[in-house]
Amino acid sequence: MGWQKHSSKIIYENPWMIVHEDEVTNPGGGQNLYGHVHFKNVAVAVLPLDDDGCTRLVGQDRYTLGQYSWELPMGGAPLHEDPLEAAKRELREETGLTATHWRELMRLHLSNSITDELGIVFVATGLTEGASAPEETEDLDVRTLPLSNAIDLAMDGEITDAMSAAALLRIALELRADEDH
């Protein structure tokens, strides 16, 4: 039968998101209220890899979690902007790095039971150092470490950001597949 939406109303809206409350019939036939968030941006993250096999993580205090988080450089791409261009901007703003080579690593939906947010992760290589320019809301620490150490942090649950953990585990699988061939 699937989900059937009977009505929808906006509960909250700001420049980044809209929170809807829908009256629905669920797949089992029950009547429910279903709250969900529509994001006005695509989430973009960058896994920078330098010639020495190192990457960069960005550390910051995350208000929503009430704790410090280590994660890949990331931000939002307004829906009218090319996600790759936004990824380039975020990498430069947060780390000062620019890259000559880019490839898309993966796309994923973040918390798909309550949001339609799409995340896209890029790998950046051919890195050049420069000056960072974080946004006003960002008080960032940038950490350079071997990619294998960053993968270990994701494996050990010390990196809990979904896009960062997924990207690091995906690159670990790619590296293992390369070693097997």
TASULDA-V744847 format. One record per residue. N is the residue number from 0. RES is the residue in three letters. SS is DSSP state (A for helix, B for strand, O for the rest). PHI is phi in whole degrees, 0 to 359 (* if undefined). OMEGA is omega as a letter, one per 20 degrees, with the letter a starting at -180 (999 if undefined). Layout:
BEGIN
((N:RES:SS:PHI:OMEGA) (N:RES:SS:PHI:OMEGA))
END
This chain:
BEGIN
((0:MET:O:*:a) (1:GLY:O:78:r) (2:TRP:O:280:r) (3:GLN:B:233:r) (4:LYS:B:267:r) (5:HIS:B:259:r) (6:SER:B:203:r) (7:SER:B:212:r) (8:LYS:B:222:r) (9:ILE:B:276:r) (10:ILE:B:268:a) (11:TYR:B:202:r) (12:GLU:B:211:r) (13:ASN:O:219:a) (14:PRO:O:295:a) (15:TRP:O:251:a) (16:MET:B:203:r) (17:ILE:B:229:r) (18:VAL:B:256:r) (19:HIS:B:253:r) (20:GLU:B:236:a) (21:ASP:B:248:r) (22:GLU:B:269:a) (23:VAL:B:225:r) (24:THR:B:252:a) (25:ASN:O:279:a) (26:PRO:O:302:r) (27:GLY:O:273:r) (28:GLY:O:98:r) (29:GLY:O:282:r) (30:GLN:B:266:a) (31:ASN:B:218:r) (32:LEU:B:262:a) (33:TYR:B:232:r) (34:GLY:B:266:r) (35:HIS:B:210:a) (36:VAL:B:247:r) (37:HIS:B:254:r) (38:PHE:B:268:a) (39:LYS:O:269:r) (40:ASN:B:227:r) (41:VAL:B:263:r) (42:ALA:B:284:r) (43:VAL:B:235:r) (44:ALA:B:224:a) (45:VAL:B:231:r) (46:LEU:B:257:r) (47:PRO:B:280:r) (48:LEU:O:234:a) (49:ASP:O:267:a) (50:ASP:O:292:r) (51:ASP:O:267:a) (52:GLY:O:81:r) (53:CYS:B:255:r) (54:THR:B:232:r) (55:ARG:B:237:r) (56:LEU:B:245:r) (57:VAL:B:247:r) (58:GLY:B:251:r) (59:GLN:B:200:r) (60:ASP:B:281:a) (61:ARG:B:263:a) (62:TYR:O:305:a) (63:THR:O:297:r) (64:LEU:O:269:a) (65:GLY:O:68:r) (66:GLN:B:205:r) (67:TYR:B:279:a) (68:SER:B:224:r) (69:TRP:B:260:a) (70:GLU:B:203:r) (71:LEU:O:290:r) (72:PRO:B:301:a) (73:MET:B:201:r) (74:GLY:B:184:a) (75:GLY:B:243:r) (76:ALA:B:249:r) (77:PRO:B:308:a) (78:LEU:O:302:r) (79:HIS:O:274:a) (80:GLU:O:260:r) (81:ASP:O:296:a) (82:PRO:A:303:r) (83:LEU:A:296:r) (84:GLU:A:297:r) (85:ALA:A:294:r) (86:ALA:A:297:r) (87:LYS:A:300:r) (88:ARG:A:297:a) (89:GLU:A:297:r) (90:LEU:A:299:a) (91:ARG:A:294:a) (92:GLU:A:298:a) (93:GLU:A:275:a) (94:THR:A:237:a) (95:GLY:O:84:a) (96:LEU:O:276:r) (97:THR:B:238:a) (98:ALA:B:223:r) (99:THR:B:264:a) (100:HIS:B:233:a) (101:TRP:B:227:r) (102:ARG:B:214:r) (103:GLU:B:282:r) (104:LEU:B:269:a) (105:MET:B:192:r) (106:ARG:B:237:r) (107:LEU:B:209:r) (108:HIS:B:261:a) (109:LEU:O:263:r) (110:SER:O:53:a) (111:ASN:O:290:r) (112:SER:O:277:a) (113:ILE:O:230:a) (114:THR:B:214:r) (115:ASP:O:262:a) (116:GLU:O:298:r) (117:LEU:B:260:r) (118:GLY:B:243:r) (119:ILE:B:234:r) (120:VAL:B:248:r) (121:PHE:B:244:r) (122:VAL:B:258:a) (123:ALA:B:242:r) (124:THR:B:228:a) (125:GLY:B:69:a) (126:LEU:B:279:r) (127:THR:B:232:r) (128:GLU:O:284:r) (129:GLY:O:201:a) (130:ALA:O:270:r) (131:SER:O:277:r) (132:ALA:O:212:a) (133:PRO:O:298:r) (134:GLU:O:288:a) (135:GLU:O:303:a) (136:THR:O:277:a) (137:GLU:O:250:r) (138:ASP:O:244:a) (139:LEU:O:256:r) (140:ASP:B:248:r) (141:VAL:B:250:a) (142:ARG:B:239:r) (143:THR:B:261:r) (144:LEU:B:207:r) (145:PRO:B:303:r) (146:LEU:A:306:a) (147:SER:A:299:r) (148:ASN:A:292:r) (149:ALA:A:295:r) (150:ILE:A:298:r) (151:ASP:A:300:r) (152:LEU:A:298:r) (153:ALA:A:291:a) (154:MET:A:297:a) (155:ASP:O:277:r) (156:GLY:O:80:r) (157:GLU:O:279:r) (158:ILE:O:260:a) (159:THR:O:251:r) (160:ASP:O:299:a) (161:ALA:A:299:a) (162:MET:A:295:a) (163:SER:A:295:a) (164:ALA:A:297:a) (165:ALA:A:298:a) (166:ALA:A:295:a) (167:LEU:A:294:r) (168:LEU:A:290:r) (169:ARG:A:295:a) (170:ILE:A:293:r) (171:ALA:A:298:r) (172:LEU:A:295:r) (173:GLU:A:298:a) (174:LEU:A:296:r) (175:ARG:A:295:r) (176:ALA:A:295:r) (177:ASP:A:296:r) (178:GLU:A:293:a) (179:ASP:A:285:a) (180:HIS:O:256:999))
END
